[in-house]
Amino acid sequence: MSSFLTAQTPWVKKEEVKRNWYLIDAKDKILGRLASKIAYMLQGKHKPDYSPHVDQGDFFVIINAEKIKLTGRKLENKVYWRHSGYMGGLKLETAKQLLERKPEELIRLAVKRMLPRNRKRKKLLKKLKIYAGSIHPHQAQNPKVLEI
C-alpha cells in the first residue's frame, strides 16, 4: 500500500468550530454584492479548514438595512412575490415597497436565495441578524466591524 493513501485530510468536527461575530454597516452598500459576501461567509467558505458538511459560518449583525442601495432601476422594476395557496392569492411587491415596509426582509431574501437549497440553509439563516436602524442588541458578543 502506498504512503499517499494513508495520509488523510483532517475533517473539522462541529465541536471544534470557533465562531466569530461580525458587524456590518449596510449604509450605501449595493444589495447584491453585500448579500453574496455574507452568503459566502455564512457557510464558512472563507476559513482555511472549510468542510462542506459542517456548519462553520460566523454570526453576522447587519445594521442600517433601510439605507441599502440597489443599482439601475431595480427599485421600481424588481418584483418580489408570494402566494397564499388560495385562488387569486398572489401578492406582488416591488423592491421599493418592500424596502419601505420591511427593509430587513430585502437583505434576508437576497442572502437566502444565494445559499444552497438544502437542510443547512435554515440553520445558516439563523446566524444572520438584520436591523433597520443602527441600534442592535448584540453588544455583549463584541462583534468585530467588518468592511465589505
Order of alpha helices (4+ residues) and beta strands (2+ residues): alpha-beta-alpha-beta-alpha-beta-beta-alpha-alpha-alpha-beta-beta
